[in-house]
Amino acid sequence: MRRYYFDLRDDNGLFVDDDGLECRDMQVVQMEAARSLADMARDAVHAATSTPSHAMSIEVRDDAGPVLLVRFTFEISLPL
């Protein structure tokens, strides 16, 4: 199995994954990236205060370089 690194990027910057995760194929890599991004989005919604919009991504790489980028953007608005 290959080792993949799931670097997290949000409004606060880039958080580099130094440990990585061994995955058997790209389908598992995509599922792990989606799960991590969903967790980030949930946490951002709970912590949202003065910033109404948020952009975040998971940048997946292996030892050879980038292999996958998953982005998510959302906006919080109050009814008028």
C-alpha positions in Angstrom: 0.0 0.0 0.0 1.1 3.5 -0.7 1.2 6.3 1.9 -0.8 9.4 1.3 -0.6 12.8 3.1 -3.7 14.8 3.7 -2.8 18.5 4.0 -5.6 20.7 5.3 -6.0 24.2 4.1 -8.6 26.7 5.4 -8.9 30.4 6.1 -6.2 30.1 8.8 -3.6 28.6 6.5 -2.1 25.2 5.6 -1.7 22.4 8.1 0.7 19.8 6.7 0.2 16.1 7.4 3.6 14.7 8.4 2.3 11.2 9.3 0.2 10.2 6.3 -2.1 7.2 5.9 -1.6 4.0 4.0 -4.4 3.5 1.5 -4.9 0.6 -0.9 -6.3 2.7 -3.8 -7.5 6.1 -5.0 -11.1 5.3 -4.0 -10.0 5.0 -0.3 -8.0 8.2 -0.7 -11.1 10.0 -2.0 -13.3 8.7 0.8 -10.8 9.7 3.4 -10.4 13.2 1.9 -14.2 13.6 1.8 -14.6 12.5 5.4 -11.9 14.9 6.6 -13.4 17.8 4.6 -16.9 17.0 6.1 -15.3 17.2 9.6 -13.7 20.5 8.8 -16.9 21.9 7.5 -18.9 20.8 10.5 -16.3 22.4 12.9 -16.3 25.6 10.9 -20.1 25.9 11.0 -20.0 25.4 14.8 -17.2 28.0 15.2 -18.6 30.5 12.7 -18.8 34.0 14.3 -17.9 37.0 12.3 -16.7 35.4 9.0 -19.8 34.5 6.9 -18.0 32.5 4.3 -15.4 29.8 4.5 -13.1 28.1 2.0 -11.3 24.9 2.8 -9.6 22.1 1.0 -7.8 18.8 1.4 -4.6 18.6 -0.7 -3.6 14.9 -1.0 0.0 14.0 -2.0 2.2 10.9 -2.0 6.0 10.7 -2.0 6.0 11.7 -5.7 3.8 14.8 -5.3 0.1 16.0 -5.5 -2.5 13.4 -6.4 -5.9 14.9 -5.4 -7.4 18.2 -4.5 -10.9 18.5 -2.9 -12.3 21.9 -2.2 -15.4 23.1 -0.3 -16.8 26.6 0.1 -19.8 27.6 2.1 -21.5 30.8 3.3 -23.6 31.5 6.3 -26.4 34.1 5.9 -29.2 35.2 8.2 -32.7 35.7 7.0 -33.6 39.3 6.3 
